[in-house]
Amino acid sequence: MIKKLSVSYRVVLTALLAMALLVVPLTAVYAQGTNSSDTMARGYQLINGDVYDLHGNLLIKMHDGRTPDGYTLDPNFTVYDASTDANTQVLTADNTVSPDSIVIYSGTKNLNLNVDGNQGVQLGSDFTVSSSQPNVRFTYSSGVPSGVNFAVDNVTRGTTAGWVSNLQPGHSKSILVYNGSPSDTYRVKASAQGSAGTATVEVEKL
């Protein structure tokens, strides 16, 4: 009888140990799955679970795997360094207005200096994108900040989909946002680099 109880005890103990090994904090799984060369190819690095650009500048301070707004990073989350990206456009009379675009926001906002990813000011209303208009274009015409950051959140999925970093005055940057789900709702927030202040910006989908 004692031998049978001992065997049963060992079986139960082994099962409990296996279960304990499977219960790993979500943040640890996330960090392990994304802290790789793949993130570098997508323009960022994870240092102690926080999002930094490739120059070592803190963009988003994460808390238990979530942004200060409570979002997780999308599996395809990408940081676009607009100050060095060859695809960033200089504004000219020919490309200032896209004839087929839908404007989400156009105007002047007082932007907070980005410290940890929690300083963004929403631009315009929430919106959707589709296969016919899969891209979002960000424009910084002029203003006090030396650069403007644009964060794109997928409100439906509770993820941060992308981050356009340090867009310079007189420039625009377009990124692919559409993920195959036309019902997903998105939100754009902007923050300042260099110094806080007013900035004339535009967000449009095209």
Buried (B, 14 or more C-beta within 10 A) or exposed (E): EEEEEEEEEEEEEEEEEEEEEEEEEEBEEBBEEBBEEEBEEBBBBBEEBBBBBBEEEBBBBBBEBBBBBEBBBBEEBBBBBBBEBEEBBEBEEEEEEBEEBEBBBBEEBEBBBBEBBBBBBBBBEEBBBEEEBBBBBBBBBEBBBBBBBBBBBBEEBBBBBBBBBBBBBEBBBBBEBBBEEEEBBBBBBBBBBEEBBBBBBBBBBB
